[in-house]
């Protein structure tokens, strides 16, 4: 049987890790949403929309991973609330707490899968675009018109947004695993 001191330490640890997870994921999520919005309204992609077709699946998967990140943020907030409840007399059971952490773990794993596949899609589209580059500079439009579309900064920002959401899910996964280990640790 755990004593009051163990519950206080566990409560403090869950609150600290929960807040740390929440704020790191929030900051990374703000970067992701900023880049995705900037990418959607970017004038360079609007002028050359036929070029951006290869980025569509990767950006869609990045958006799905971002939606899962929002759910993961909510899970981080619930971890903070559970940490507060562990410090009180009406504390949740070990099973309830572990279910909360396991649900966050599953969401972060699925988010990692979506963002990894999205990253591969984005990198593949940019590789194809880079491999179509003609050496030197050609002026005019002819048969080689599609060959001289350089990779723009907006396209690189889309890869950056995917990397940010991938890292945010990785942070959530690491913190959830650490908290699960902390809950089920034998004294």
N, C-alpha and C positions, 0 to 999 in steps of 0.2 A: 504494500500500500504506500502510495506516495504521500509525503507530508506537505504541509502548507508552503514550505520553502521551495520544494520542487515545482509546485504549481506557479509560484511567483516567478521563478527563473524561466519556466516554460512560457509563461504569459509575456514576460519582458522580451524574450527571444522572438516569439511570434509577432509581437507588435513591431519590434525593430526591423525584422526581416520583411514583414508585410509592408511596412512603410517604405523601406528601401526598394523592394520589388515594385511597389506601386509607382513611386516617383521616377525610377529609372525607366520603367515601361511607358510612363506618361510622357517623359521627355522624348524618348525615341518615337513614340506614337505621334507626337506633334511634328517632329521632323518628317515622318512618313506622310502624314496627311498634307503637310505643306508642299512637299515635293510632288505628291500625286495631283494636288490641285494645280500647282504650277505647270505640271506636265499636261494636264487636260486643257488649260487655257493658253498654253504656250503658242506664240505666233509662228514659230518655225515649223512645228508639227502641223499646224493648220494649213500652212502654205503648201507643204509637201506631204499631204495626208496619205498618199499611196506608199510612201516610205515607212510610215508608222504602222502599217498593217502587221508586220512581223513582231512588233512589240505588244500587240493586243493581248495574246494569251498570257504573257508574262505579267503584264499590268493587271489583268483580271485576277490572276492567282495572288498577286501582291495585295490587291484590294480584299480578296477573301481572307488572306492571312491577317490583314489589318482589322477586319471585322472580328476575327477570332482574338486578336490582341485586345479589342475593346472588352470582350467577354473575360479575357484574362485579367484585365484591369479591375473588373468587377470582382473577380475571384481574389485579387490582391486586397481589395477593400474588405472583403469578407474575412480574410485571414487576420487583418487588423482587428476587426470586430470580435472574432473568435479569441484572439489573444487577450483582448480586454475582458471577455467573458470568463476566460480561464483564471483571471485574477480575482473574480468575484465568487460569491458563494454558490450561485446558480451556474455552475460551469458545465459546458457541453461534455459529452462522453468522448472517449478516445475514438470510438467508431465514427461519431459525427465529424470530429475534426479530421480524421484520416479520409473520410469520404470527400470532404471539402478539398483537401490537398490533392487527392487522386483525381478529382474532377478537373482541377486546375492543371494537373500533370497531363491529362489526356488532351485538354484544349491546347496546351503548349506543344505537345507532340504533333497534333494535327496541324497546328500553325507552322511548325517547322517543316512538315512535309509539303504543305502548300507553298511556303516561301522557297524551299529548296527546288521544287519543280519549276516555280516561277523564275527563279534565278537561272536555272538551266535554259529555260525558254528565252529569257532576255539575252543571256550570253550567246546562245546559238544564233539569235537574230542579228546581234551585233557582229558576230563572227562572219556570218554570211555577207553582211554589208561591208565589212572590212575586206573580205576576200575578193569582193567585186571591184575594189578600187583599182583604177588603172594607174600605172606609174606615171608620174608627172601630172601636168594639168592640161586637160583638153578643153577647148573653148568651142561652144556651139552645141547644137542638138542634132544628133544623128543616131546611129546605131549604138553609140557609146554613151548615150544620155544617162542611162541608169547607173553607169559605172562610176560616175563622179559625184556621188552623194556622200560627203564626209559624215562621219559619226559626230553628231552635235552634242553639246553639253547637256541638253535636255534628255537625250537618250542615255547618257552616262548618269544623269541624276535619277533616272528610272531604275537603273541598276543599284544606285546608292540607296534609294528608298526600300528596295527589296532587301538589301543587306541590313538595313536598320531594323526592319520588321523581323528578320531572321534572328538578329542579335537579341531583340527584345523577348522573343519566345525562348531563346536559349537561356537568358537570365531568369525568366519565370520557371523554366524547367529545373535549373540548378537550385534555385531557392526552394522550390517545392520538394525536390528530392532531399535537400538538407533538412527541411522541417519534418518530413516523414521519418527520416532517420532519427531525428531528435525525439519525436513522439514515441517511437518504438524501441528506443535505446534501453538496454537492460542496465540497471544500476549496480 
